[in-house]
Structures are given as structure tokens and as C-alpha cells.
Amino acid sequence: MSATTLEKPAVLGGCWPAHLEAVERSAAWKRVPGAAELRTQGATSFRERGFPSTDDEEWRYTSVENLVKVGFRQSLEPKADALVANTAKMFTFGLEKAPRLVMVDGFFSKELSSLGGLPAGVIACGLAEAMDKHRALVEPRLGKFAKPGMTAFTSLNTALFQDGAFVHVPEGVVVERPLVILHLSHESYLASHPRHLFVLGAGAQISLVEAYASPSCDLYFTNAVTEVDLARGARLQSVRIEAESGNAFHVANTQSRLAEGSLFQHCAAITGAEFFRHDLGSLLAGERAEAQFFGLTIASGKQHIDHHTVIDHAVPNCPSREFYKAILNGRSHVVFNGKVFVREDAQKTDAKQTNKNLLLSDDARVDTKPQLEIFADDVKCTHGATIGPLDEESIYYCRSRGIAPEIARGILTYAFARDVLQHFAIPEVCDWLDKSMVQRLLDAGRTA
């Protein structure tokens, strides 16, 4: 390093060094069996790197300055009061009789969960319990896909997590009914760091609904990390629903490894949280593995929503599909950064990426950055992005048939969203989202 070059100091934030020190001194550091070394790696990485700034290319359009300023408290135990219990009953997503795993402020709540009816051999429980009772399934995978130093927030999660959700479906088992994993946050200025691990054996199948919600409008921070390991021929269809407080911060990292012939379909419906960032990645490690990412964002006010995706084609003959749409009103800001990486040996790759954005306000903003990095020559890869307002010709067409302008805009806005929503894999959830969002979409179009 030259005399004129200074290394940029790590930005740690006011409360986080104290949280790390407190956890290191407490029994919580070793409360989860086998996690002490992993925690140390996360803490070391975070102290060295700190939080990202907009000087970092991956965070160019997303500032964490407001998040870093807040003095959050650490989530130490679940507090499931009557309000939380009633909220858990409200969020059914059209799956009233489906098994559900409920988490409160990052901790598994056995009292609010109902896991009866799962096939024999299927495990659904808290991650802390799984690390104690199912160590052989957890330890070889935990921290292997979302590695401790992958991002600053992943480092923080690795150092501070105490619980999360664990799901294991054994070889050949097909779970007919979807499993709901409901995360509830309900305390002001509380930070939680749930850690999830989903493991499917060869030929196993399951559908998951991973939902985040709150019974209040409090300001809090959810920092979630999810790791997915799919064996040969396994199929995981996942729907993520973000319906948190409009004052909340939510940062997430989901990383998956797909073996030969497996399928990972991830669908996201994002409507809540003032600040949302999701890093979503898949490593296609076996031939004929397939990744499908679908996303619908409805942003208003001053919401900031950031989707970062990476699909890594490591072997030949693997397809991938990405289809993300966003509807923006007010002064909202949506970011989409999608990267498709095709390695040298990944011949016959078939990858398609599409990002479309509908602006209903002159003050709304979109930054979209589709990327293809291709090192093989026999591939079929496409990407595209659009940003714009409602089509005036379509509005005119509706008006010529007697439809009022404000209603026409509402209908067209709803149709724009429905185009991606129809790809969501769980019919009951798709219907629930359709019904819960239809009035909001119609109103958004009318007020444009």
C-alpha cells in the first residue's frame, strides 16, 4: 500500500459491535450446538468489512445509512403475546388446514405452530432444536451455501442467529400440502436474525410459503438467511411473501445448491417494509437442474425495494428463468440486478431473464441492471428490461368501450401484475394474493 493510499475503514454502526461483544460473552454464543466456530467466522468477517456503502458496486443503488443509524436491541427470546397469536391466525394465505411453523422475533414458537399431518420422516422444527437432535443433517450444510463472509449482513446473521426454521424431506417423500413458515415481528427497535435450512433428499418434493408479517407498524429489523440443498431429482417450490410493517427494515440472503435433475422455483410477492433487500442465488451443480425466479413488487410512499439475483450455470444442459415485475407509486425506488453466469463447461445452457417496471408516479425511480456473463459458446441466453408508464393506447382502447379513464388505468395495472402472479406455483396462495392485492392495484392505477 502506498503512502497516499489509505484502506477504507469498516463501517460497523453504533449498536452492532456491542451486540457482538454481548453475545460472545453470553451463553447464547454456544447455545446452538456446533455453531461456535461458525459464529466466530461471521463476527470476524463483519468486524473486518463492516456495512457496505454505495461505493460498493453491489450496493451502488442502495444505501444502508438509515439502517446503520438506528440503535436496535438484540432479540434474545420470543415473546408471543395475545396480539401475536391473533395475527398468526389472520395470515393463512388460503391454506387454513396446512401445517405451519411459526417464528416470533426470530425464534421458533412451538405454541403457535401446528405441524400435524406431515408424512412420516419429514422434519419441521426450529433450527436450534435441529442442531441438537439432527446434527448429521445440519452441520455439513449450515454456512456452506450462504458463507459467513458472503455479505456484511450474512456475516452479522452468522454471528448473531439463535434460531430459525429447519425442514428436511427424506428421499422419495412427496409432501402433498404446502408448509407455511410464518415470521412475526412485534417489538419496536428489535433486531432479529433468523437462520433457515431446507434439505430435500433425492426425489423429494415440497412446497413452502415463507411469509414475513407484523401485527404493528413498528420500526424493527429482520436479517434473514436461508440455505437450500436439493439432492438429485428433488423439487422445491417456494413462495416468499413480504407483508411487514411499513417502517421495517428487511435484509435477506437465500442461497441454493441444485443437484442433477432438481428444481428450485422461488416466487416473491413484496408489498411491505420501508427498506427491503434480497440476495437470491442458485448454483446449478448437476445436469438438467432448473432454477425459476418470479417476483412481483408493489411499492409506494418512500419504499426502497432491491432484488439482487445470481444464477450460476456450472454444468451443461441446465435451464433457468427469471421474470420480475414492479409497480411503483409515490417516491418509491425499486432496484433489480440480475446476473446469469455461464461457466466454460456449461454448454447447452438455456437462460432467459425479463424485468418489467410500471411507473405510476413521476417521482418514482427504477434502476435495473440485467447481466449475462457467458464463458461457453453453445448457449441460448437472453435478457431484457423495460421501464415506463401505462400504455396510453391501451387506455384509449378501454375508453372507446365505455370504461372510465380511472377504471381503465386500474384494470391495466392489475393485468400487469397478474401476468407474473399466475406463475406462482401454489394455487391457494396465488388466489389469496390475487384477492388481497386486487383492490390495491386497482386503486393504484386510478390514482396515477
C-alpha positions in Angstrom: 0.0 0.0 0.0 1.4 3.4 -1.0 1.7 6.3 1.4 -1.0 8.1 -0.4 -3.5 5.1 -0.4 -5.5 4.5 2.7 -7.6 1.5 3.4 -11.3 2.4 3.8 -12.3 1.8 7.5 -15.1 -0.6 8.2 -18.4 0.9 8.9 -19.8 -1.1 11.8 -22.7 1.0 13.0 -23.3 2.2 16.6 -25.1 -0.8 18.2 -23.6 -3.8 16.4 -20.1 -4.0 18.0 -21.9 -4.0 21.4 -24.3 -6.8 20.2 -21.3 -8.9 19.1 -19.5 -8.5 22.3 -22.6 -9.2 24.4 -23.3 -12.4 22.5 -19.7 -13.5 22.7 -19.7 -13.1 26.5 -23.1 -14.9 26.9 -24.2 -18.5 26.9 -26.0 -17.7 23.6 -22.7 -18.0 21.8 -22.7 -21.7 22.4 -26.5 -22.2 22.9 -26.8 -23.7 19.4 -24.6 -26.8 19.4 -21.8 -26.8 16.8 -22.3 -23.1 15.9 -19.5 -21.5 17.9 -16.9 -21.7 15.2 -19.3 -20.5 12.5 -20.3 -17.6 14.7 -16.6 -16.7 15.2 -16.2 -16.6 11.4 -19.2 -14.4 11.0 -18.1 -12.0 13.7 -14.6 -11.7 12.4 -15.8 -11.1 8.8 -18.2 -8.4 9.9 -15.6 -6.6 12.0 -13.2 -6.6 9.1 -15.7 -5.5 6.4 -18.4 -3.6 8.2 -21.6 -2.5 6.4 -21.4 -1.7 2.6 -21.6 1.7 1.1 -22.8 3.0 -2.3 -19.1 2.9 -3.3 -19.5 -0.9 -3.4 -20.8 -1.9 -6.9 -23.3 -4.4 -5.5 -24.8 -1.7 -3.3 -24.5 1.2 -5.8 -28.2 2.0 -5.8 -29.0 1.0 -2.2 -27.8 3.0 0.8 -27.9 1.4 4.3 -27.2 4.7 6.0 -30.6 5.0 7.6 -30.5 1.4 8.9 -27.0 1.8 10.4 -28.1 4.9 12.3 -30.8 3.0 14.3 -29.9 1.7 17.7 -31.6 -1.7 17.6 -32.0 -4.0 20.5 -31.0 -7.7 20.2 -33.7 -10.4 20.1 -33.0 -12.7 22.9 -36.2 -14.7 23.3 -39.7 -15.0 21.8 -42.5 -13.0 23.4 -45.7 -14.4 21.9 -48.5 -12.3 23.4 -52.2 -12.4 22.5 -51.7 -9.9 19.7 -49.1 -12.0 18.0 -51.2 -15.2 18.5 -54.2 -13.4 16.8 -52.0 -12.2 14.0 -50.7 -15.7 13.4 -54.3 -16.8 12.9 -55.0 -14.0 10.4 -52.2 -14.9 8.0 -53.4 -18.2 6.4 -52.7 -17.4 2.7 -55.6 -19.6 1.7 -54.1 -22.6 3.5 -56.1 -22.8 6.7 -55.6 -26.5 7.2 -51.9 -26.7 6.1 -49.2 -27.4 8.6 -47.4 -24.3 9.8 -44.2 -23.4 11.5 -44.4 -20.0 13.3 -41.5 -17.9 14.4 -41.6 -14.9 16.7 -38.8 -12.4 16.5 -36.5 -15.0 15.0 -37.4 -17.8 17.4 -39.4 -21.0 16.7 -42.7 -20.9 18.6 -44.0 -24.4 19.4 -47.2 -23.0 20.9 -48.2 -21.1 17.8 -47.1 -23.8 15.3 -49.2 -26.7 14.1 -47.2 -29.4 12.3 -49.5 -32.4 12.4 -50.3 -34.2 9.1 -46.7 -34.2 7.7 -45.6 -37.5 6.2 -43.5 -39.9 8.2 -39.8 -38.9 8.2 -40.4 -35.2 7.4 -38.8 -32.9 9.9 -40.0 -29.4 10.5 -38.8 -27.6 13.6 -36.6 -24.8 14.9 -33.0 -24.8 13.7 -31.7 -24.8 17.3 -33.6 -28.0 18.0 -32.4 -29.5 14.7 -28.8 -28.8 15.5 -29.3 -30.6 18.8 -31.3 -33.6 17.5 -30.5 -33.8 13.8 -26.9 -32.7 13.8 -25.8 -35.0 11.0 -28.2 -33.3 8.7 -27.4 -29.7 9.7 -23.7 -29.4 10.3 -22.5 -30.5 6.8 -24.7 -27.8 5.3 -25.0 -24.9 7.6 -22.9 -22.0 6.4 -21.8 -23.8 3.3 -24.1 -22.1 0.7 -24.5 -18.7 2.4 -21.0 -18.5 3.7 -20.2 -16.3 6.7 -18.4 -13.6 4.7 -20.7 -13.6 1.6 -22.2 -10.2 2.5 -21.9 -8.0 5.6 -25.5 -8.9 6.6 -24.8 -12.6 6.2 -21.8 -12.2 8.4 -23.9 -10.4 11.0 -26.6 -13.1 10.8 -24.0 -15.9 11.2 -22.6 -14.3 14.3 -25.9 -13.4 16.0 -28.5 -16.0 14.9 -30.0 -18.1 17.7 -32.8 -20.0 15.9 -34.6 -20.3 12.6 -36.6 -22.9 10.6 -35.3 -26.3 9.6 -37.1 -28.5 7.1 -35.9 -31.9 5.9 -37.8 -34.1 3.4 -36.3 -37.6 3.1 -35.5 -39.3 -0.2 -38.6 -40.1 -2.3 -41.1 -38.4 0.0 -43.7 -36.1 -1.6 -45.4 -33.7 0.8 -48.8 -33.0 -0.7 -49.8 -30.0 1.3 -47.7 -26.8 1.4 -45.9 -26.0 4.6 -46.3 -22.4 5.8 -43.4 -20.8 7.6 -44.7 -17.6 9.2 -42.3 -15.0 10.7 -43.8 -12.4 13.0 -42.0 -9.4 14.4 -43.8 -7.2 17.0 -41.4 -5.1 19.1 -40.1 -1.7 18.3 -36.3 -1.3 17.6 -35.8 -5.0 17.8 -33.3 -6.8 15.5 -33.8 -10.5 14.7 -31.5 -12.8 12.7 -33.5 -15.9 11.7 -31.4 -18.7 10.0 -33.2 -21.3 7.9 -32.0 -24.5 6.3 -34.1 -26.6 3.9 -32.8 -30.0 2.9 -34.5 -32.3 0.3 -33.4 -35.8 -0.4 -33.3 -37.5 -3.8 -36.7 -37.3 -5.5 -38.3 -35.4 -2.5 -40.9 -32.7 -3.1 -42.4 -30.0 -1.0 -44.0 -26.5 -1.4 -43.1 -23.8 1.1 -44.7 -20.5 1.9 -42.1 -18.3 3.7 -44.0 -15.2 4.9 -42.9 -12.2 6.9 -45.6 -10.1 8.7 -46.2 -7.9 11.8 -49.2 -7.1 13.9 -47.9 -3.5 14.3 -46.4 -0.6 12.4 -43.2 -0.6 14.5 -39.7 0.1 13.3 -37.7 -3.1 13.5 -35.0 -5.0 11.6 -35.2 -8.6 10.2 -32.0 -10.0 8.8 -32.8 -13.5 7.4 -30.5 -16.1 5.8 -31.9 -19.2 4.1 -29.9 -22.1 2.7 -31.4 -24.7 0.4 -29.8 -28.1 -0.5 -31.6 -30.1 -3.2 -30.5 -33.7 -4.0 -31.0 -35.4 -7.3 -34.5 -35.0 -8.7 -35.8 -33.0 -5.7 -38.4 -30.3 -6.3 -38.9 -27.3 -4.0 -41.5 -24.7 -4.9 -41.3 -21.7 -2.6 -43.4 -18.5 -2.3 -42.0 -15.6 -0.3 -44.5 -13.0 1.0 -43.2 -9.7 2.4 -46.0 -8.0 4.3 -44.1 -6.4 7.2 -44.6 -3.1 8.8 -44.2 -0.1 6.6 -41.5 1.2 8.9 -39.5 -2.0 9.0 -36.0 -2.8 7.6 -35.7 -6.3 5.9 -32.5 -7.8 4.5 -32.3 -11.4 3.3 -30.0 -13.8 1.6 -31.2 -17.0 0.1 -28.7 -19.4 -1.5 -29.4 -22.8 -3.0 -27.4 -25.7 -4.5 -29.2 -27.9 -7.1 -28.1 -31.4 -7.9 -28.9 -33.3 -11.1 -32.5 -33.0 -12.3 -33.7 -30.9 -9.4 -36.0 -27.9 -9.5 -35.9 -24.7 -7.3 -38.8 -22.3 -8.0 -38.8 -19.2 -6.0 -41.7 -16.7 -6.2 -41.7 -13.4 -4.3 -44.6 -11.0 -3.6 -43.2 -7.9 -2.0 -45.5 -5.2 -0.6 -44.3 -4.4 2.9 -41.2 -2.9 4.7 -39.8 0.5 4.1 -36.5 -0.9 3.2 -36.1 -4.4 1.6 -33.0 -6.1 0.1 -32.9 -9.7 -1.1 -29.8 -11.5 -2.4 -31.1 -14.6 -4.2 -28.8 -17.2 -5.7 -28.7 -20.7 -7.2 -25.8 -22.9 -8.1 -26.9 -25.3 -10.8 -24.4 -28.1 -9.9 -26.0 -31.1 -11.7 -27.1 -31.5 -15.3 -30.8 -30.8 -16.0 -31.1 -28.8 -12.8 -33.5 -25.9 -13.2 -34.0 -22.6 -11.4 -37.1 -20.4 -11.8 -37.3 -17.0 -10.1 -40.5 -14.9 -10.3 -41.1 -11.7 -8.5 -43.9 -9.1 -8.1 -43.2 -5.8 -6.2 -45.8 -3.2 -5.4 -44.1 -0.1 -4.0 -45.5 3.2 -2.8 -44.6 6.1 -0.5 -40.8 6.1 0.2 -40.3 2.4 0.0 -37.0 1.1 -1.3 -37.0 -2.5 -2.7 -33.9 -4.1 -4.0 -33.7 -7.5 -5.7 -30.2 -9.0 -6.5 -30.2 -12.4 -8.2 -27.4 -14.7 -9.4 -27.9 -17.9 -11.3 -24.7 -19.8 -11.7 -24.8 -22.4 -14.5 -21.8 -24.6 -13.6 -22.7 -27.7 -15.7 -24.2 -28.4 -19.2 -27.9 -28.7 -20.1 -29.5 -26.6 -17.4 -32.4 -24.1 -18.0 -33.2 -21.0 -15.9 -36.0 -18.5 -16.0 -36.3 -15.1 -14.3 -39.4 -12.9 -14.6 -39.7 -9.9 -12.3 -42.2 -7.1 -12.4 -42.6 -3.9 -10.2 -45.4 -1.3 -9.9 -44.2 2.0 -8.4 -46.1 4.9 -6.9 -45.2 7.9 -4.8 -41.5 8.4 -4.3 -40.7 4.7 -4.2 -37.4 3.2 -5.6 -37.0 -0.3 -6.9 -33.7 -1.9 -7.9 -33.3 -5.1 -10.0 -29.8 -6.5 -10.5 -30.0 -10.0 -12.2 -26.8 -11.8 -13.1 -26.7 -15.1 -15.2 -23.3 -16.7 -15.0 -22.5 -19.4 -17.5 -19.2 -21.3 -16.9 -16.9 -22.6 -19.6 -18.2 -26.2 -19.4 -21.9 -25.3 -19.2 -22.8 -25.9 -22.8 -26.4 -26.1 -23.9 -27.4 -23.6 -21.2 -30.9 -22.1 -21.8 -31.4 -18.9 -19.7 -34.0 -16.2 -20.0 -34.3 -13.1 -17.8 -37.0 -10.4 -18.0 -37.6 -7.4 -15.9 -40.5 -5.0 -16.4 -41.4 -1.9 -14.4 -44.6 0.2 -14.4 -44.2 3.8 -13.2 -47.4 5.3 -11.8 -45.7 8.5 -10.5 -43.3 11.0 -11.9 -41.3 10.8 -8.6 -40.8 7.0 -8.6 -37.5 5.6 -9.7 -36.2 2.3 -11.1 -32.6 1.1 -11.5 -32.4 -2.1 -13.5 -29.2 -3.9 -14.4 -29.6 -7.3 -16.2 -26.3 -9.1 -16.7 -25.1 -12.0 -18.7 -21.5 -13.4 -18.1 -21.0 -16.2 -20.6 -17.9 -18.3 -21.0 -19.4 -21.1 -23.1 -20.2 -20.9 -26.8 -23.2 -23.3 -27.3 -25.8 -21.5 -25.3 -29.2 -19.8 -25.6 -29.3 -16.8 -23.2 -31.5 -13.7 -23.4 -32.3 -10.8 -21.1 -34.4 -7.6 -21.3 -35.8 -4.8 -19.2 -38.5 -2.1 -19.6 -39.5 0.9 -17.6 -42.4 3.1 -18.4 -45.9 4.4 -17.6 -49.2 2.8 -18.6 -49.8 2.5 -22.3 -52.0 5.4 -23.5 -53.2 3.3 -26.5 -54.5 0.6 -24.1 -56.2 3.3 -22.0 -57.8 4.7 -25.1 -58.9 1.3 -26.2 -60.7 0.8 -22.9 -62.3 4.3 -23.0 -63.6 3.6 -26.5 -65.6 0.8 -25.0 -67.2 2.9 -22.3 -64.7 2.4 -19.5 -63.9 5.4 -17.4 -60.2 6.5 -17.6 -59.5 5.9 -13.9 -61.1 2.5 -14.0 -59.2 1.6 -17.2 -55.9 2.5 -15.5 -56.8 0.4 -12.5 -57.6 -2.6 -14.7 -54.4 -2.3 -16.7 -52.4 -2.0 -13.6 -54.0 -5.2 -12.2 -53.4 -7.0 -15.5 -49.7 -6.0 -15.4 -49.3 -7.7 -12.0 -51.5 -10.7 -12.8 -49.1 -11.5 -15.7 -46.4 -12.6 -13.3 -48.6 -13.7 -10.4 -50.0 -16.5 -12.5 -46.6 -18.2 -12.4 -46.7 -18.6 -8.6 -46.7 -22.4 -8.0 -49.2 -22.7 -5.1 -52.8 -22.1 -6.4 -54.2 -21.3 -3.0 -51.5 -18.7 -2.3 -51.9 -17.3 -5.8 -55.6 -16.8 -5.2 -55.0 -15.3 -1.8 -52.5 -12.8 -3.2 -54.9 -12.0 -6.1 -57.8 -11.2 -3.8 -55.6 -9.3 -1.2 -53.9 -7.1 -3.8 -56.6 -6.6 -6.4 -58.2 -3.6 -4.7 -54.8 -2.0 -4.0 -53.7 -2.5 -7.6 -57.0 -1.0 -9.0 -56.7 1.9 -6.6 -53.0 2.5 -7.6 -53.9 2.6 -11.2 -56.8 5.0 -10.6 -54.7 7.5 -8.7 -51.9 7.5 -11.2 
